[in-house]
């Protein structure tokens, strides 16, 4: 036999055992009296069994040792004996109920008592379950929530019937609601027991521990309607902030405008608003009400910096909602997120409470189109062009719209050249001065560098030019047309032909402003592409010359003499001889000029004919 760590006399041990007087339960509805249960027949066991060379009573001698480790070791050895440890069960109960705790910290006391309870279950002591239920219901058993968590977990694992546990706890609600809430908050109860206990406690007065629990688990309980939950979360906003993620998830699950209001009340930290709004937008509420709410806040915001931050948040939210597993724009809600943001910014441009708000909307719409070129520019840039065309737009708004469009017109135009061309030409027709024409000219400039897009611009201008021939705006319009003479890929094209005809008409138009389009004529006169049969069509050259030669009534408007155009007729490019019809048309025109008897042009025409 190993040396005993602690020696205890038989009389002393008997005194300890006699100290286990009657023990009372907490309520008539609670667990049965452990002493009464202890008098039940014991499982079959060996009274004189030994384990590791000691009997049960010998192992029990260390249960009153000064060392905690020794006591715990003794309980472990008794537990290892199973039912054969029953001869020492009264000593184990003494440790549980009245054991010496002097010099032990509260958590050490709990450790010792929990070990004693486990040992009683290992022994299959008839009173073990009653003692465990009694410990769970006793608010004085421990100071620590973790101990009650282990007690409840142990009850579940050791097979305490759920109905029994539920009855104990519901009875406890009336006796000690605070302790019942403490047990609820352990998160260790079976769901059926937890649900019934939570329902009973929620409608009764409860402390902050229970409130924290309800706020943390509110999404899981169906015994309270949404309106009550919202009122509860609002009333306890301070505690809700301690469980933000769970509370916000529950509120987003409710998914109403009122729920969003409460969520913002609970968490008003600006740095988390994006995540909050995204959570609601992805939930039952959906993106549109969320963007409407943000737009309302933006409209109410006075400071421009904060307005810009809100607009940036909305754009970021749109991007987050649009992103799917396959990348940006692949989410099922991509279209509604994109539309919601664009409509919000459009509303700001059209009905913003101040110019500062309208400026934010203008900037964001143009920037969005730059970042998302697949978006229809009619949605994003349409409101910007509308602002430029409205008579009631302030000078500040006009400048901002102009500046925004000028940042990267080539990228903007590439999204939808037809739309961009149509809106820019509309601005061109509205121009009344060179300053007004500067923006549309600059917007059309990148389009005129592409043969395909330049032809589109030429068609757009020519389709509507007849309505504007007597207005100053015809000057920048013809200037843009003449730019086609510098566009590669338009050699002898219909686009150049149409542009040349308008170039000829402006020469005899009384509203011609050569201070504005003079540079275009300098580039295209003489060897310029439009005024050269090598790069233009026969009809194009005729279009330049015919108004000057045959329309004497309008009068010459250019700052250079008409004779400067005469040399155009001397050209005889190689391609002309390969196209008989074109050559025949050119010869016929030269004959008309020769026969017209114009002192500047007829002699040149005759010389050109002689060359043929």
C-alpha positions in Angstrom: 0.0 0.0 0.0 1.3 3.4 -0.9 2.1 6.0 1.8 -1.0 7.9 2.8 -0.9 11.6 2.0 -3.4 12.4 4.7 -4.6 10.3 7.6 -8.1 10.6 9.0 -9.4 8.9 12.1 -12.6 6.8 11.9 -14.4 8.9 14.5 -13.6 12.1 12.5 -14.9 10.6 9.3 -18.1 9.5 11.0 -18.5 13.1 12.3 -18.2 14.4 8.7 -20.7 11.9 7.5 -23.1 12.7 10.3 -22.9 16.4 9.3 -24.9 15.5 6.2 -28.2 16.4 7.8 -31.4 16.8 5.9 -31.1 18.9 2.7 -34.1 20.9 1.4 -35.0 21.5 -2.2 -35.7 24.9 -3.6 -39.3 24.5 -4.3 -42.1 21.9 -4.3 -42.1 22.0 -8.1 -38.3 21.6 -8.3 -36.1 18.5 -7.9 -37.0 15.8 -5.3 -35.3 15.8 -1.9 -31.8 14.3 -2.4 -32.0 12.6 1.0 -35.2 10.9 0.1 -33.7 9.8 -3.2 -30.6 8.6 -1.3 -32.8 6.1 0.6 -33.7 4.4 -2.7 -32.2 0.9 -3.2 -28.6 1.1 -4.4 -27.3 -0.6 -7.6 -25.6 -3.9 -7.0 -22.0 -3.4 -6.0 -19.1 -4.9 -4.0 -18.9 -3.3 -0.6 -15.3 -4.3 -0.1 -14.0 -3.7 -3.6 -10.6 -2.2 -4.0 -9.0 0.0 -6.7 -5.4 0.7 -7.0 -4.9 -1.2 -3.8 -7.4 0.8 -1.8 -11.0 0.5 -0.8 -13.6 3.2 -1.5 -13.4 4.4 2.1 -9.7 4.5 2.0 -9.8 6.6 -1.2 -12.3 8.9 0.6 -9.8 9.7 3.4 -8.1 12.3 1.1 -11.4 14.2 0.5 -10.6 16.3 3.6 -6.9 16.8 2.7 -5.6 20.3 2.7 -4.5 20.0 -0.9 -7.0 20.6 -3.7 -5.1 18.3 -6.0 -5.3 15.5 -3.4 -9.1 15.9 -3.1 -9.6 16.0 -6.8 -7.4 12.9 -7.2 -9.5 11.1 -4.5 -12.7 12.0 -6.3 -11.2 10.7 -9.6 -10.2 7.4 -8.0 -13.7 6.9 -6.6 -15.3 7.8 -9.9 -13.1 5.1 -11.5 -14.5 2.6 -9.2 -18.0 3.2 -10.6 -20.8 1.6 -8.5 -18.2 0.0 -6.2 -17.4 3.5 -5.0 -20.8 3.8 -3.4 -19.6 3.0 0.1 -18.0 6.4 0.1 -20.9 8.4 -1.4 -21.7 10.2 1.8 -18.2 11.5 1.9 -18.5 12.7 -1.7 -21.8 14.4 -0.8 -20.1 16.1 2.1 -17.5 17.5 -0.3 -20.3 18.7 -2.6 -22.5 20.3 0.1 -20.4 21.1 3.1 -16.8 20.5 2.2 -14.0 22.7 3.7 -13.3 25.5 1.2 -11.0 27.6 3.4 -8.1 28.9 1.4 -9.6 28.1 -2.0 -10.6 30.6 -4.6 -14.2 30.6 -5.8 -13.3 28.9 -9.1 -11.4 26.2 -7.2 -14.4 25.6 -5.0 -16.6 25.2 -8.1 -14.0 22.8 -9.6 -14.2 20.6 -6.5 -18.0 20.6 -6.3 -18.4 19.8 -10.0 -15.9 16.9 -9.6 -18.0 15.6 -6.6 -21.2 15.7 -8.7 -19.6 13.8 -11.5 -18.3 11.2 -9.0 -21.8 10.7 -7.7 -23.0 10.1 -11.2 -20.1 7.7 -11.9 -21.2 5.8 -8.7 -24.8 5.8 -10.0 -25.9 7.2 -6.6 -29.7 7.5 -6.6 -29.6 11.1 -5.4 -27.1 12.3 -8.1 -29.7 13.7 -10.5 -31.6 15.4 -7.7 -28.4 17.0 -6.5 -27.5 18.2 -10.0 -30.9 19.7 -10.6 -30.7 21.3 -7.1 -27.3 22.8 -7.9 -28.5 24.2 -11.3 -31.5 26.0 -9.6 -29.5 27.3 -6.6 -28.3 30.9 -7.3 -25.8 30.6 -4.4 -24.1 27.5 -5.8 -21.5 29.5 -7.7 -20.5 33.1 -8.5 -19.5 32.1 -12.1 -21.7 31.8 -15.2 -19.2 29.3 -16.6 -20.0 26.9 -13.7 -23.7 27.0 -14.4 -22.9 26.4 -18.0 -21.0 23.2 -17.1 -23.8 22.2 -14.8 -26.4 22.6 -17.5 -24.2 20.9 -20.1 -23.6 18.0 -17.6 -27.3 17.6 -17.1 -28.0 17.3 -20.8 -25.0 15.0 -21.4 -25.9 12.8 -18.4 -29.4 12.3 -19.6 -31.6 14.5 -17.5 -35.0 14.5 -19.2 -35.7 17.7 -21.2 -39.2 17.9 -19.9 -37.9 17.7 -16.3 -35.3 20.4 -17.0 -38.0 22.6 -18.6 -40.4 22.2 -15.7 -37.6 23.1 -13.2 -36.7 26.2 -15.1 -40.2 27.5 -15.7 -40.9 27.1 -12.0 -37.7 29.0 -11.3 -39.0 32.0 -13.4 -41.5 32.8 -10.8 -39.2 32.2 -7.9 -36.0 33.8 -9.1 -36.3 35.3 -12.6 -32.8 36.7 -12.5 -31.2 33.3 -11.9 -33.4 31.8 -14.6 -32.1 34.4 -17.0 -28.6 33.6 -15.9 -29.2 29.9 -16.8 -30.8 30.9 -20.1 -27.7 33.0 -21.0 -25.4 30.0 -20.6 -26.4 28.9 -24.2 -26.2 25.3 -22.9 -29.9 24.4 -22.7 -31.5 22.2 -25.3 -33.4 24.4 -27.9 -36.9 23.3 -26.8 -36.1 24.1 -23.2 -34.3 27.4 -24.1 -37.2 28.5 -26.3 -39.9 28.0 -23.6 -37.7 29.6 -20.9 -36.9 32.6 -23.2 -40.6 33.1 -24.0 -41.5 33.1 -20.3 -38.7 35.5 -19.3 -39.1 37.9 -22.2 -42.6 38.8 -21.1 -41.5 39.1 -17.5 -39.2 41.6 -15.9 -35.6 40.7 -16.6 -32.1 42.1 -16.1 -29.4 43.1 -18.4 -28.0 39.6 -18.7 -31.3 38.4 -20.2 -31.6 41.6 -22.3 -28.1 40.9 -23.8 -29.2 37.3 -24.5 -32.4 38.3 -26.2 -30.7 40.9 -28.4 -28.1 38.4 -29.4 -30.6 35.7 -30.3 -33.6 37.8 -31.4 -33.5 36.5 -34.9 -34.1 33.0 -33.7 -37.2 33.5 -31.6 -40.7 33.6 -33.1 -42.7 34.3 -30.0 -42.4 38.1 -30.4 -43.7 40.1 -33.4 -41.4 42.3 -35.5 -42.9 45.6 -34.1 -42.1 44.5 -30.5 -38.6 43.4 -31.4 -38.0 46.8 -33.0 -39.3 48.6 -29.9 -37.1 46.3 -27.7 -33.9 46.9 -29.7 -34.6 50.7 -29.7 -35.3 50.8 -26.0 -32.0 48.9 -25.2 -29.9 50.5 -27.9 -26.9 50.7 -25.6 -26.9 47.0 -24.9 -27.6 46.2 -28.5 -24.3 47.9 -29.4 -22.5 45.2 -27.5 -23.8 42.6 -30.0 -23.9 44.7 -33.1 -23.4 41.9 -35.6 -26.3 39.7 -34.3 -28.6 42.6 -33.7 -28.0 44.1 -37.2 -28.5 40.7 -38.8 -31.8 40.3 -37.0 -33.0 43.8 -37.9 -32.0 43.2 -41.6 -33.9 40.0 -41.5 -37.0 41.9 -40.4 -36.2 44.0 -43.5 -38.5 47.0 -43.1 -37.8 50.8 -43.2 -38.6 50.9 -39.5 -36.0 48.2 -38.9 -33.4 50.2 -40.8 -34.3 53.2 -38.6 -33.6 51.2 -35.5 -30.4 49.8 -36.9 -29.1 53.3 -37.6 -30.1 54.3 -34.1 -28.3 51.4 -32.6 -25.1 51.9 -34.6 -24.5 55.5 -35.7 -20.7 55.0 -36.4 -20.1 56.4 -39.9 -17.4 53.9 -40.7 -19.8 50.9 -40.5 -22.7 52.4 -42.4 -21.7 50.9 -45.7 -21.8 47.4 -44.2 -25.1 48.1 -42.5 -26.8 49.4 -45.6 -25.4 46.5 -47.7 -26.8 44.0 -45.1 -30.3 45.6 -45.5 -30.1 45.9 -49.3 -29.3 42.2 -49.5 -32.2 41.3 -47.2 -35.9 41.4 -47.6 -35.9 45.2 -47.8 -33.9 45.2 -51.1 -31.7 47.9 -52.7 -34.3 50.4 -53.8 -35.6 51.5 -50.3 -32.0 51.6 -49.0 -30.9 53.9 -51.8 -34.0 56.0 -51.2 -33.1 56.3 -47.6 -29.5 57.3 -48.4 -30.7 59.8 -50.9 -33.0 61.4 -48.3 -30.0 61.7 -45.9 -27.9 63.2 -48.7 -30.6 65.7 -49.6 -30.8 66.8 -45.9 -27.0 67.1 -45.6 -25.8 70.7 -45.7 -22.0 70.2 -45.8 -20.6 69.4 -49.2 -17.9 67.1 -47.8 -20.4 64.9 -46.0 -22.7 65.0 -49.1 -19.8 63.7 -51.2 -19.1 61.0 -48.7 -22.7 59.8 -48.8 -22.6 59.7 -52.6 -19.4 57.7 -52.5 -21.0 55.3 -50.0 -23.9 54.8 -52.4 -21.7 54.1 -55.3 -19.6 51.7 -53.3 -22.8 50.0 -52.1 -24.0 49.7 -55.7 -20.7 48.0 -56.7 -20.8 45.6 -53.7 -24.4 44.6 -54.5 -23.5 44.2 -58.2 -20.5 41.9 -57.7 -21.3 38.2 -58.1 -19.2 35.0 -58.0 -18.2 35.6 -61.6 -17.0 39.1 -61.0 -18.4 42.7 -61.1 -21.9 43.0 -62.5 -22.8 39.3 -62.3 -24.9 39.4 -59.2 -28.7 38.8 -59.6 -29.3 42.2 -58.1 -26.7 44.0 -60.2 -29.3 45.7 -62.4 -31.5 47.0 -59.6 -28.4 48.2 -57.7 -27.0 50.0 -60.7 -30.4 51.6 -61.5 -31.0 52.6 -57.9 -27.7 54.5 -57.7 -28.1 56.2 -61.0 -31.7 57.2 -60.3 -30.6 58.6 -56.9 -27.9 60.7 -58.5 -30.3 61.8 -61.3 -32.8 62.9 -58.7 -30.1 64.9 -57.0 -29.2 66.6 -60.3 -32.8 67.4 -61.2 -34.3 68.2 -57.9 -31.3 68.7 -55.5 -32.0 71.3 -52.8 -28.9 73.2 -53.6 -26.3 73.7 -56.3 -23.8 71.8 -54.1 -26.1 68.8 -54.2 -26.5 69.0 -57.9 -22.7 69.2 -58.4 -22.3 66.0 -56.4 -24.9 64.2 -58.6 -23.2 65.5 -61.8 -19.8 64.4 -60.7 -20.9 60.9 -59.6 -22.9 60.2 -62.8 -20.0 61.0 -65.1 -17.6 59.1 -62.9 -19.9 56.1 -62.8 -20.0 56.1 -66.6 -16.2 56.2 -66.8 -15.9 53.3 -64.4 -18.7 51.3 -65.9 -18.6 51.9 -69.6 -21.1 49.0 -70.2 -23.8 51.2 -68.6 -26.1 53.0 -71.0 -24.9 56.6 -71.2 -28.5 57.6 -71.7 -29.0 56.8 -68.0 -25.8 58.4 -66.7 -24.9 61.2 -69.1 -28.5 62.0 -70.2 -29.1 64.0 -67.0 -25.8 65.8 -67.4 -26.7 66.9 -70.9 -30.2 67.9 -69.7 -28.6 70.2 -67.1 -26.6 71.9 -69.9 -29.7 72.4 -72.0 -32.0 73.7 -69.2 -32.6 77.4 -69.0 -32.8 77.4 -65.2 -29.4 75.7 -64.6 -27.1 78.0 -62.6 -23.8 79.1 -63.9 -22.1 76.9 -61.3 -24.0 73.8 -62.5 -23.3 74.6 -66.1 -19.5 74.8 -65.3 -19.5 71.6 -63.4 -21.4 69.7 -66.1 -19.0 71.1 -68.7 -16.0 70.2 -66.6 -17.2 66.7 -65.9 -17.8 65.9 -69.5 -14.5 67.3 -70.6 -12.5 65.1 -68.3 -12.4 62.1 -70.7 -14.7 62.6 -73.6 -13.1 59.8 -75.6 -13.9 57.2 -73.0 -17.4 58.6 -72.5 -18.2 58.6 -76.2 -16.9 55.1 -76.7 -19.8 53.7 -74.6 -22.4 54.7 -77.1 -21.2 56.9 -80.0 -24.6 57.4 -81.5 -26.1 58.8 -78.2 -23.0 60.9 -77.5 -23.0 62.3 -81.0 -26.7 63.1 -80.9 -26.5 64.9 -77.5 -23.3 66.8 -78.4 -24.7 68.0 -81.7 -27.8 69.2 -79.9 -25.6 71.3 -77.7 -23.8 72.5 -80.8 -27.0 73.8 -82.3 -27.8 75.7 -79.1 -24.5 77.5 -79.2 -24.6 81.3 -79.7 -21.0 82.1 -79.3 -17.5 80.5 -79.5 -17.6 80.0 -75.7 -20.8 78.1 -75.9 -19.6 76.0 -78.8 -16.3 75.0 -77.1 -17.8 72.1 -75.1 -19.7 70.3 -77.9 -16.7 70.8 -80.2 -14.5 69.2 -77.7 -16.9 66.4 -77.1 -17.2 65.6 -80.8 -13.4 65.8 -81.4 -12.6 62.3 -80.3 -15.4 60.9 -82.4 -14.0 62.7 -85.4 -10.8 60.8 -85.1 -12.5 57.5 -86.0 -13.7 56.9 -89.5 -16.8 55.0 -88.3 -17.7 57.5 -85.6 -16.9 60.6 -87.8 -19.3 59.4 -90.4 -21.9 59.1 -87.6 -21.3 62.7 -86.5 -21.4 64.0 -90.1 -24.8 62.2 -90.6 -26.1 63.6 -87.4 -25.2 67.2 -88.2 -26.3 67.1 -91.9 -29.7 65.6 -90.9 -30.6 68.7 -88.9 -28.5 71.5 -90.5 -31.3 72.9 -92.6 -33.1 74.1 -89.5 -30.0 76.1 -88.4 -28.5 77.6 -91.6 -29.5 81.1 -90.6 -28.1 80.8 -87.0 -24.6 81.4 -85.8 -24.4 77.8 -84.7 -24.0 76.7 -88.3 -20.4 77.9 -88.0 -19.1 75.4 -85.4 -21.2 72.7 -87.0 -19.5 73.2 -90.4 -16.2 73.4 -88.6 -16.8 70.0 -87.1 -17.8 68.6 -90.5 -14.6 69.9 -92.1 -12.6 68.0 -89.5 -13.5 64.9 -91.5 -10.9 66.0 -94.0 -8.3 65.0 -91.4 -9.8 61.6 -90.5 -8.0 58.6 -91.8 -10.1 56.1 -93.6 -12.6 58.6 -95.0 -10.9 58.9 -98.4 -13.5 59.5 -101.1 -16.3 58.7 -98.7 -19.9 59.8 -98.4 -19.0 61.5 -95.2 -16.4 63.7 -96.8 -18.8 64.4 -99.7 -21.5 65.6 -97.3 -19.0 67.7 -95.3 -17.6 69.3 -98.5 -21.1 70.4 -99.6 -21.6 72.2 -96.3 -18.2 73.7 -96.6 -19.2 75.1 -100.0 -22.5 76.5 -98.7 -20.8 78.3 -95.7 -18.7 80.3 -98.2 -21.7 82.2 -99.4 -23.8 82.1 -96.1 -24.3 85.6 -94.6 -24.0 84.2 -91.1 -20.6 82.8 -91.8 -18.1 83.7 -89.0 -14.7 83.1 -90.4 -13.1 84.3 -87.2 -14.4 81.0 -85.8 -14.0 78.5 -88.7 -11.1 80.2 -90.4 -8.6 77.6 -89.1 -10.7 74.8 -90.7 -10.5 76.5 -94.1 -6.8 77.0 -93.7 -6.4 73.3 -93.2 -8.7 72.3 -96.0 -8.1 75.0 -98.6 -5.8 74.2 -101.5 -4.0 70.9 -100.7 -6.4 70.1 -97.8 -8.1 66.7 -97.9 -11.7 68.0 -98.6 -10.6 70.4 -101.3 -8.5 67.8 -103.1 -9.9 65.4 -105.6 -7.3 62.8 -104.7 -9.0 62.3 -101.3 -12.6 63.4 -102.0 -15.3 62.4 -104.4 -16.3 64.3 -107.5 -19.6 65.3 -105.9 -17.6 66.5 -102.9 -15.5 68.8 -105.0 -18.5 70.0 -106.9 -20.2 70.7 -103.5 -17.4 73.0 -102.5 -17.2 74.9 -105.9 -20.8 75.1 -107.1 -22.2 77.6 -104.5 -19.2 80.0 -105.1 -19.4 79.8 -108.9 -23.1 79.7 -109.5 -24.8 81.3 -106.5 -23.9 84.9 -107.1 -26.9 86.2 -105.2 -25.6 85.2 -101.8 -22.3 86.9 -102.1 -18.8 85.8 -101.1 -18.2 85.7 -97.4 -14.7 84.3 -97.0 -11.7 86.5 -96.1 -9.8 85.0 -99.1 -10.7 85.6 -102.7 -12.8 83.1 -104.6 -10.0 82.5 -107.0 -8.1 80.7 -104.3 -10.4 77.8 -105.0 -9.9 77.7 -108.7 -6.9 75.5 -108.7 -9.0 72.7 -107.2 -10.3 72.0 -110.7 -6.8 71.2 -112.1 -6.5 68.0 -110.2 -6.6 64.7 -112.1 -5.9 61.9 -109.7 -5.2 58.4 -111.0 -8.3 56.9 -109.5 -10.5 59.1 -111.7 -9.6 57.3 -114.9 -10.5 54.0 -113.3 -14.1 55.2 -112.6 -15.7 56.2 -115.9 -18.9 57.6 -114.4 -17.0 59.8 -111.9 -14.7 61.0 -114.7 -17.7 61.8 -116.9 -19.4 63.7 -114.0 -16.3 65.7 -113.4 -15.8 66.6 -117.1 -19.5 67.7 -117.3 -19.0 70.0 -114.3 -15.9 71.5 -115.8 -17.8 72.3 -119.0 -20.5 74.0 -117.0 -17.9 76.2 -115.3 -16.2 76.9 -118.6 -19.4 77.9 -120.2 -20.5 80.0 -117.2 -18.0 82.7 -118.2 -16.7 83.4 -114.7 -13.4 85.3 -114.9 -11.8 83.5 -112.0 -13.0 79.9 -112.6 -13.9 79.5 -116.3 -10.3 79.8 -117.7 -9.1 77.3 -115.2 -11.9 74.9 -116.1 -11.0 75.2 -119.7 -7.4 74.4 -119.0 -8.5 71.4 -117.0 -10.7 70.2 -119.8 -7.8 70.5 -122.3 -5.7 68.3 -120.0 -8.3 65.5 -120.5 
